Amino acid sequence: MRSFTFHPGPRLIAGAGKSETIADLLPPGPCLFVSDPQLVQLGLTETARRALEESGRTVVLFDAVEADPSRATLEAAVTAGREASVTTVVGFGGGSPMDVAKLAAYLLGSGDDLDSVWGVDIAKGQRLPLVLVPTTAGTGSEATPISVITCEGGVKLAVNARPLTADWAVLDPQLTLGLPRGVTAATGIDAIVHAIEAYTSARLKNPVSDALAREALRLLTANLLTVCAEPQDMAAREAMLLGAHLAGLAFSNAPVAGVHALAYPLGGLHHLPHGVTNALMLRHVLQHNVEAAREHYAELAPIVVPQCEAEGSQARAAMLIDKLDELVRESGIATRLRDYGIDVAEAPTLAREAMKQTRLLVNNPCEINEADAQRLYEAAW
């Protein structure tokens, strides 16, 4: 067996209604409950918050998290937690609230300065006890030790370190039943990209992450269009939530690469949903990678296109890319930058910004330089 390292994620509880049990997963003391205003307005947080309050805890609600959360938002969450002397943290929502909750729990527990911990495996301190509850089947943030924050100029910076891994993740498919089709589609595509990029990652790819990525891809591609068309299908929602979690475990060990690197400037500068930005760049980056990653794409293709097994590796790789593009379109996501008001003249700026994502680009199966990135943005226009 070749040498590799695999880091498991949080302990996991899954099942309809399990978000009502989070009070049992945390030690006593005041709790910082991180969410967003839409989830609070929809009432999705009420049951979990009530369970915490009925257990005798003071619950400090921080619901100011926006998409692509800013440094100011993170710092406000830390301030709210510090002023209330919280001893535990819950992140409840999509990737944005969970990312803020992870890093807030770390900063509150460790006392570290934020600017001293950006990057991979730099944060070494002790965070507060943490439970994460995803309300979308996409980011896999509940499974990962990664927090991405939007800083000055729209640049996304990340803390990627094992202390950010939550104590528990709670997968409750009931929380995803009311998601609008657009959110369901975008988050589902995000999870699919996680699985593919983990499987083809140039660094740290290993047999365990491969197995998780393959099963994630199977669950996600088999159920994405079902949950888009039939949002109340509980079995399909369960499959998507589990698939997203498995993809999160995979890419937290075998990190994502070029699709995400080129997606981030679109989100940072134009505030598009993260899953949409991944969808916009998916075909183009995979085609750029196809020679370097052909065998890996060919291995994944039968999961998505079962009838392709008799074909050669080149044909299978091409069929995988075509099928993923078809899934994006059938899910209802517009696939051109122009569809979102982005001018082709922005391609050089976007390319320069993408080059800042060195932690992601180093994982790509082949090099993406600034000229390549500009060409890929122009192709996506």
N, C-alpha and C positions, 0 to 999 in steps of 0.2 A: 504494500500500500504506500502510495506516495505521501509525503509529509504535508499536512495542512492543519489549520486551526479553524474551529467553528465556535462561535459564541451564541448560545441559546438566548432567546428573548425573554420577555416577562412570563411569569406564570399566567395561565389562561383559564378563564371561565367563559363558556359559550352557551347560548340558549335564549329563547324568547323570555323576556321579563327579567333577565339576570342583572340588568342595570339597577334593579331595585335593591340588590344585595351589597352594594359597594360599602355600606357602613361596616359590614363584617370584615372587610379586607384591610382596614386602616386602624392604627392605634388611636387612642383617645386624643382629644385636643382640638383646638380651632382648625378649620379646614379652609384653604383657599380653593374656591370652585371656579375654574376658568372655562368660559364658554364664549358664545357670541350673541349679539342682540337678537338675531333672527330665531335662534333656537329657544331663547328665553321667551320671546313673544309667542312662538308656536306652542309653548307649554311643554316642550320635550324634556326640559331639565327638571320639571316639578317633582316627579316621583323620586328621582335620585336625591335631590336636595332635601326633600321631606324625610327620606330615610336617614340621612345624615343628621338632620335636626332632631328627629325623634330618638336618636341614639344619645342625645345630650350634648352634641357638639354645637359650637358656634360656626355657622357657615358664612364665609366672606365671599360674596358673589363678585367676580370680576368678569363682566360680559362685554367689554369694549374691544374684543379682538376682531380685527378686520381681515379680509383676505390679504395674503402676503403681508403678515404682521410686521409692523415697523419696530425699530429699536425703541422708540418712545413708548409704544404699547407694552413691550416687554418690561421696560423699566417701570412703567406705571403699575403693572401687575406685581412686580417685586416690591414696590413701595407699599401697595395695599396689603400684601402678605406680611411685610415687616411691621407695619403699624399695628396690625392685629395680632402679632406674635403667633402666627399660624405654625402648626407642627406637622401638617400634612397638606397634600395638594391633590386635586382631581382635575384632569383635563377631559372635557366633555364636548365633543363636536367633531368637525373635520380636522384636516391636518393643521390648520392655523391655530385653533385653540390648544391642540395637543402639543404642537411645537412650543408655544408660549409656556404651557404648563411644565413641560420637561425642563426647559432652561430656567424658568422661575424657581422650580423646586431645587435645581442644582445651585443657583446663585444664593437662594435663601439658606440652604443647608451648609454650603461651603464657605460663604462669605467672600468668594473670589470676585475679582474685578472682571467684568465682561470682556474687556479688550485683551485680557491676558489668556483667554481660553479659546479664541477662535481657532478653528483648524481641527485636525485629526489627532485624537489621543493626547491632547494637551491638558484637558480638564481631568484632574486626578482626585478631586475632593469628594466629600460626602453630601449627597442631596437629601432632602426631606422625603419621607415615605410618599409614594406616588402611585395613583391608579389612573389609567387612561380608558376612556369609553368612546370609541368611534361612532359617529352617526352617519358616515358615508363609507361605501365599500370602494376604497381607492388608494388613499395615501399610504396606508400601512404604517402610519406614524406611531401607532400604539405599539408596534413591534420593534421599532428601531431606536438606536441611541443618538439620533440625529435631530437637531433643531435648526431650521433655516429661518433667518431673520432678514428683512429688507432694510438696508442701511442707506446712508446718504447717497443720492444720485441714482437710486433704484438698484444698487448693487446688492446681491444676495450673498450674505455670509453665513457660515454654518459652524456650529459646534458639533463634532462627531466624536463621542467618547463614551465608553461603557458605563460610567456613572449615570448617564442620562437614561439608561434602560429602566423602564417602569418596574415596580414590584408586581403589578397585576395589569392585565388587559382584559376587558369585559366586552365580548362580542354579543350584542343583543340585536337580532335582526328586526325586531319590532320598531326600533328607532329609525330604520331606513325605509319603512314602508311608504312614508309620505314624501319622499324626495321627488322633486320635479324631474322630468325626463332629462333636461339638459344637465343637471347635476349628476344624475345617475350615469349618463353617458360619459361625461368628462372624467369623473372619478374612476369609472371602470376602465377607460382607456389608460389612465395614469397607472393603474395597477398592472395592466397588461404590459406596459412599457417597463415597469419594474422587473417583471418576470423575465422578459426578453433580455434586458440589459444585464441583469444578474447572471444569466446563463452564458452570455458572451463577454463578460467582463475580463479585461486583460490582466487584472490583478485579483488575487485571492479567490478566484473561482475554485470550487471544491465539490466533491461528490455529494455532500449534504445540501449545500446551497443549490446544486443542480437539481436534485430530487424535489426540493421545495419549489423551485422555479417551474419545473415541468408540471407538477400537480396544480400549482397556481394558474398556469396558463390554461390547463385543461378546464378547470372550474370557471375561470373568467370568460374565456371565449365561448364556452358552451351555454352560458347563462346571460351574457350581456344584453343581447337583443330581446330576450324574454323579459328581463326586468324593465327594459325601456318600454316595451309594448304592454306589459301586464304588471304594473308597479306593486300590486298587492300579492303577487305570487311569493308566498313565504319561503318555499323551498328554494326558489331561485335567489331570493335575497340572502338566505343563509349561505348558499354556495358562493355568492359574490363576496360576502363579508369574510368567509374563511379564505377564499382565494386571495383577497387583498392582504390578509394577515400573513399568509404563507409567502406571498411575494415580498412583503416587508421583511420577514425573517431572512429571505434569500438575499435581498440587496443590502441588508445591514451587514452582511458578511462578504458578499461579492458585489462591490459598489457599482452604481449606475454610471452612465458614461455620456456619450455625445448627444443623444436625444435630449437629455435633461440639460446639458450644458448650453445647447442652443435654445432650449425652451425658456430658460431663466430670464434672459434679457427681454423677451416678449412679455413675460409677466411683470418684471420689475419696471419696465418703461411704459407699458400699455395697460397694466392691471387686468390682464386677461386671466381667467381661471387656469390653474396649473395644468389640469388635465387637457384643456383645450390647446395650450401651448405645446404640450407633448404631442398631441394629435397632429398639429400643424407641421411638425418637423419629423414625424415618425418615418414616413415613406422615404423622405429624402436622405436622412441619415443612414437608414438601413441600406439603401442603394449605394451610398458612399462606402459603406462597410462591407459590401457583399463579397468581395473577393477575399478579404482577410477573414471574414466570419462565415464563409460559405458552408463549411461542414457543420458548424453549430446551428446555423439557420436550417440546414437540411435535416438535422436531428429533431428540431422543434416542429418542422412542417407537418408531419403526420398527426400531431396533436390537434392541429387547427384544420388541416385538409387531409382527412384520412385516406382519400382516394389517391394521394400522391405517392404512396409508398413504393410503387414500382418504378418511379422516375429516378433519374440520376440526381446527384447532389445539386448541380447547377439549377436544374428545373425545379427541384423541391424548394430551394432557397427563394427562387423567383415567385413560386406559388405562395409561399409564406407571406412575402411582402405584399403581394396582390390581395391576399385574403384579409390581412390586417387592415389594409387601406379600405377594403370593402366594408369591414366591420365599422370603421370610423364613419364612413358615409352613411351606412344604414342606421347607425345610432342617432343620426341627425346633426352631427357636428360639421359645420362648414369648414372646408379644408384649405382655403387659400388665405394668405395674409391680407389680401385686398378686401376679403369679406369682413374684416374687422377694422377697416379704415387705415391700414398700415401702408405707407407709400414705399414703393420699391427703392426709392432714393435713400431710405433709411438702412438699407442692407449693410453699408460700410460701418455705420454706427453700431448696429446690432452685432456685427462680426467682432468689432473691437471689444464690446462688452462681453461677448461669449468667451473671448480669450482669457478673461479674468477667472473663469471657472476651471482653474488648473486642477483642483481636487477631483473633478469629474472627467476632464479631458484625458487625464493620464490613464483612465480605465477603458478608454475606447479601444476596440480591436485594431484600429489603425489610426494614424495621425489625422487630426483635423487642425489645419493651420488657419490663419486669418483669411487667406484667400479662399480656402475651401469653405469656410463658414459663410463668407459673403456669397459665394456661388450657391450654397444650399438655401440661404434666405431668398435669393433671387429666384431659385427654382420653386420655392414655396409660395412665391407671390402670385 
